[in-house]
């Protein structure tokens, strides 16, 4: 084993997640996308996931997996984020993303108006699973970036998190399980 691989294995074993390079397939989703101030992300997530659940129930469609949040660009107005659920059949919502109503006003707007169909893309991605409270996610994302760079790969755009076990699960936060997914730039000559 080379020293770099040995060092990486020790770091991954010391609370940092194992990073794998995988080939993803397209996943259809129903989501709400909005620009959100960093301090409002937890409230946005709660409201958005509740509204998406309602829209899916009203459409007679079941979620096909755990909730996710996808992170787009951040700017002076906040973080561009989408939250929702994967679906096994197409969700036919409004074609464009509309802003989430002000907190507390979500009940006044039909969920089907602000929930829209989307996709998580196919292609190469770096994937790692963080176990523990959300305060550890930043270190896990930094480790994923470092590992991808160490493998000579280039990060793509718009990473996401999948929340397998989290708030509301009744499970202690030390056991929460969040999958980190960061699309990668294809290697020259790769299709995709």
N, C-alpha and C positions, 0 to 999 in steps of 0.2 A: 504494500500500500504506500502511495506517495505521501509525503508530509502534509501537503495541502488537503488531500482527501481525508487523512487521519484527523487533522485539525477541524475540518468541516463536520466529520462524524461526531467528534467530541462536542462541538458546539450544538449540533442538532440534538444530541442526547442530553444536553444540559438545559432543557426547557425550550429550546428553539425547535420549530417544526422541521420535519423532513420536507424538502422541496423536490417535487417530481415534475418532469416535463411530460406532458400528455397531449394527445390530439383530441380536441373537443368536437362534438357534433352540435349542430344548431339546436337550441332549446327555445320553444315558443313560450312567451310569458305574457301576463297581464300586469300592468304596472302604472304607477303615477310618477311623473317626473316633474321636478320643480327646482328652483333656485332657493337654497335654504342657508341661513346664517349658521355657522358652525355650532353655536350654542343651542340652536333649535333642531338639530338633526334628530335627537331622541324623540321629541314630540312629533316631528314630521314622520318618522318611521312608524310610530304607534298609530297615528291618524291614517297614513297611507295604507298600511297593511290592513287595518280595519275596513277602510273603504274598498280596497281591492277584494277582500273576502266577501263583503256585501255584494259587490258587483258580480262576482263569480257565482255566488249563491242565487242571485236574481236571474242570472243567465242560465242556471241549471248546469254549470260547469264546476267540476271539482279541481282543486289545486292538485298538481301532479308531483309535488315535492315541497320542501321547506322554503320559507321566505328568503329573499335575497335583497341586497342593495347594490346598485351599480353606480360607480363614481365617475363622473365626467370631469370637465374642467372646473377649476375654481377661479373666481375673479373677485373684484371689489364688492360685488353684491352678494357673494356667498358661494356655496358649493352647489354645483349642478348634480343632482342625485335622483336616481329612480329607485323605487321600492315596489316589490310585488311578489308574485308567485309564478312558478312554471305551470303550464297547462298542457294537457295532452291533446286538446282540440283547440282550434282557433277561437280566440275571444274576439268578437266583432264589436269593438268599442268605437269611440270617436277617433277619427284618423289622426288628429294632431294632439300633442300633449297640451293640457291646460294647467294653469297654476292651481295648487291646492288652496282651498279657501282659507281665510284667516282662522287661526285656532279657535275652536268653539263654534265655528260657522259651518263646519263640514256637514252637519246633519241637514242643513238647508239646501244642499246641492245634491241631486241624484248621483250616486257613485258612478253610474254608467257614463256620466258626462265627462268625468275627469280620469277615468281608468282607460288606458289604451293598450292595444296589442303591440307587442314588440318581440325582439329575439335577443338571446345571448348568442354571440357568434361562434361559428365553427373555426377550427384552426389550432395551431400549436399554442399551448399555454403553460405557465408555471403554476403549480397548485401546491398548497401547503395547508395543513389543518392546525389551527390554534386551539389549544385546550386551556380554558381558564377565563377569567373576567375580561371584559372588553378593554380595560386599561392596558392589557398586554398586546393588543392588536397592532399598535404602532411599531413595537419592537419586532413583531412577527413579519409585518410588511417590509420593514427595513432589512431583515434577514433574507426574505425572499428576493428583494432587489439585489442584495449582495451576492447571493448564490447564482442568480441568473447572470449577473455580470461575470462571476467567476467561471461560469460555463461557456463564456464567449457569446452569449445570446443577447439580443436587444429586446427591451420591453416594448410592447405595443401600447394601445390606448385603452382607456375605460375599464379598469379592473372592477371586480365585484367580490362581494362576500356572500356566502350562503350560511344561514343560521340554522344549523341542525338542532342544537340545544341552546336555549337562551332564556331571557326574561319571560316569566309566565309559565315556564315548564315545570316549576316546582323543584328543579334540580339546583343544588348549590352551585354558585357561580364558578367555583374552582373546577367544576366538571362541564361548564358550557363548552360547546364545540362549534367553531366557526371555520368554514373552509374559505381560504383566500385563493382567488383565481385572477391571474394577470395574463391576458393575451400577449403572445410574443410575435415579433416580426418574423416572417418566414426566412429561412436560410436561403441564400441565393441558389436557385435551381429547384427549390421546393415549390410544389403547387400550393395555392391557397391564397 
